């Protein structure tokens, strides 16, 4: 017991002797905590960037791998009738853009200039909405690949020789009036048996290949010089291809009436076999051949 008391007194003596040093150390730590925090270490390879004021995600700047391409696009606003049409330039990094022209147009509208106006819908070459003139060729923007040559500037116009609604949106009112005029549907003198469809053999159905695929994009008609000068009366390649589609359909019973509607100097015979229509069709169809087949049926 005596030894335990001696050891307890020794411990108290040690703590009492160490108390001044402990207090001094605590004051030193408090003064360090109240001082200004040290500046962060800056790596020379990654400089500190200020936070964006408009977004929480900052897009990195263009690097040596960027592929910058210029697009010159036709602009005209009907709300400014005194202003002349103009070409406006936009630049995009192709490495951040989809492969098709429509991808570039959508990115320009979404990220660069929301006033740019154009038509588009399916993005799959089915609807025909995005027909326009790209680098001198009538085509569909969704099927036209962007050339990877950054030095070549792409030029985009509305379909030629059409009235313009705005920017690269053509007015196709006359085009669809002509389509309606050929009665693009099956016509019968005898009604089908109730609850039955109109039958067609495989051979007769095959005759419609290369005709029914037309999507009425108007690329062929607006590339035809004859249609440029006579669009009020000449039906043009697209409508004549559609007309032959119904003449070739074995289920239709109004073939003579259809041919009679074409038997004049303007509707059909303004075709001079220039064949721009067959060259430019984005679906690979041959309107020139369809027109020749109509002429053959009219002659024999």
C-alpha angles and dihedrals in degrees: 000000000000090000091051091052090050092051092048091052090049092052092050090050091051093050092047091052092048096048097086092050091049092052091050091052092050091052090052092051092049092053091051092051092051093052122096114278116256118259115259119262110258118212112217091221095055114037117200112259124208115246117262115256094211106036140029090221117063116205110225117247121260112281135197091278094060117117106207117195130181123225118196108201130188112244130191129154119201089203087068102051094168093056117091122228113268141183116247123198126221129179126210136177103241090205088067096041132079119254099254132076090240089058089057093048092049091049091049091051095044100042110017115025121007091186093071108111128204140139124252138145126150101028087207105088092257108102101042093219098127097057111145142139111270119183091340098311127103107232146131115279091216092058098039114093120219111247108241092218101110092193091063111083113214118226120206124191135166117262107294124258094014130117111257123232093189135327106327097349110112124207106240097176094117091044093057093043088058091048090053091050094066092057096236098208139078114284123199138181091197119051118233117256109273112273093008131109126226105265124223131182121238090247093055091044091053090059088069094060110115091024110062092050092073109121097192094241090148093225091128098044094048091051092055116098090204089056091047092061100033106031092132092064110010109081095213132219100293096051093043091051088052090047091054090048088066094040089055094048110104091206095062117095100188101073096127092051090049092051092046090056089057096044099104137091097261115033096062112000099064086083108109096181095250085145098206084134094063093045096052104039106123090206093055095244126147112229090168091062092048090053090050090052091052091051089050092052091048091052100047 
